[in-house]
Amino acid sequence: MKTRVRAIAYYLPQYYPIPENDEWWEKGFTEWTNVTKAKPLFPGHHQPNLPSELGFYDLRIPEIRQQQADLAREHGIEGFCYWHYWFGNGKRILDRVFKEVVESGKPNFPFCLAWANETWKGIWHGLNDQILVEQTYPGIEDYTAHFYEILPALKDSRYIKVNNKPLFVIYKAFDIPNVQIFLDLWNKLAKENGLEGFYFVGHLFDFRRYQEMLDLGLDAVNVVRMNEVQRQLPKPKLSLKEKLEHKLKNFAKDIPKYEYKDAIKVLLGEESRYKNVIPTLFPNWDHSPRSKGKTLVLHDSNPELFRQHLKDALNLVQDKPEEERIIFIKSWNEWAEGNYLEPDRRFGRAYLEVFKSENNID
């Protein structure tokens, strides 16, 4: 299938039990734990959002990973960007799925990595700011170990490249001390190991800082404009009727709820026309399963509104060089953020079908 853009979907591996989650939350905890506990927090709030054809999957099962890849490929997604956790001093979490994908050679579907370099805290699970795993940056020796840990993936023929360089996303590039040292070292090690260097992409929430991030030495910036919803749109207010309904049904009064139809007007910006700025596409967003309503809900997303959002994104990147005509999709399977493309019980494959119909140029 020939497509209009290179669509890369962020992919969360947290759908199988790990010892750390067993200890912190409950035995057998996965993302599905929060998803299935979700309840409506205001009138018309659609929760829980539940998967359909893939079910409540366990990512340790290769057949599930193959089904996901088949679905994505069929609907015009180029590849998955797996969230990757390296906390320093070799500390890793949730690495089993990607490791098995690399070692087994299956599914035969493109991939890249996004380093989620952030300290894990218990704030969304009732533990306030308690640190669970701290992100550290021990220095050159650790950066080198990190590189060699992922080298087999980088040399895999499935690894996504831009201008023949492996694409690697850094979640919080500003947080890395002397980040230029890290970037220079990894480019040097890549060339020593038969690669042409990296195509480094910084993940950025404040689009106004895109040039500042590029000045760190990154090749591109993935602008994630979620914060613009609350910054640019009027704060939602309840009518007297809505206040009464909330009171009668014991709903929360202060949910940061915005309409998806309004949010898509600010989730993309003109900066994404620039060569080194990559936009982010949001099919939906409802963080309430994780945050119990403490963070953003984009209400009433539907496939036709998503179609308009997608068309706007395609328009922003259409004049870029083909290799760099990239859109990140947030996300393939962030179910506890209400942020996913996978089929659900409400709309089935509708979001995927919209994506396929608009991105396919055969």
Stockholm file with secondary structure:
# STOCKHOLM 1.0

chainA/1-362         MKTRVRAIAYYLPQYYPIPENDEWWEKGFTEWTNVTKAKPLFPGHHQPNLPSELGFYDLRIPEIRQQQADLAREHGIEGFCYWHYWFGNGKRILDRVFKEVVESGKPNFPFCLAWANETWKGIWHGLNDQILVEQTYPGIEDYTAHFYEILPALKDSRYIKVNNKPLFVIYKAFDIPNVQIFLDLWNKLAKENGLEGFYFVGHLFDFRRYQEMLDLGLDAVNVVRMNEVQRQLPKPKLSLKEKLEHKLKNFAKDIPKYEYKDAIKVLLGEESRYKNVIPTLFPNWDHSPRSKGKTLVLHDSNPELFRQHLKDALNLVQDKPEEERIIFIKSWNEWAEGNYLEPDRRFGRAYLEVFKSENNID
#=GR chainA/1-362 SS CCBSSEEEEEECCCCSCCHHHHHHTCTTCCHHHHHHHCCCCSTTCCCCCCBCTTCSCCTTCHHHHHHHHHHHHHTTCCEEEEEECBCSTTCBCSCHHHHHHHHHCCSCCCEEEEECCCCEECGGGTCTTCEEECCCCCCHHHHHHHHHHHHHHHTSTTBCEETTEEEEEETTGGGSTTHHHHHHHHHHHHHHTTCCCCEEEEEESCGGGHHHHHTTTCSEEEECTTHHHHHHSCCCCCCHHHHHHHHHTTCCSCCCEEEHHHHTTTSSCGGGGSTTEECEECSCEECHHHHTTSSCEEETCCHHHHHHHHHHHHHHHTTSCGGGCEEEESCSEEGGGTEECSCBTTTBTHHHHHHHHHHBCC
#=GC SS_cons         CCBSSEEEEEECCCCSCCHHHHHHTCTTCCHHHHHHHCCCCSTTCCCCCCBCTTCSCCTTCHHHHHHHHHHHHHTTCCEEEEEECBCSTTCBCSCHHHHHHHHHCCSCCCEEEEECCCCEECGGGTCTTCEEECCCCCCHHHHHHHHHHHHHHHTSTTBCEETTEEEEEETTGGGSTTHHHHHHHHHHHHHHTTCCCCEEEEEESCGGGHHHHHTTTCSEEEECTTHHHHHHSCCCCCCHHHHHHHHHTTCCSCCCEEEHHHHTTTSSCGGGGSTTEECEECSCEECHHHHTTSSCEEETCCHHHHHHHHHHHHHHHTTSCGGGCEEEESCSEEGGGTEECSCBTTTBTHHHHHHHHHHBCC
//
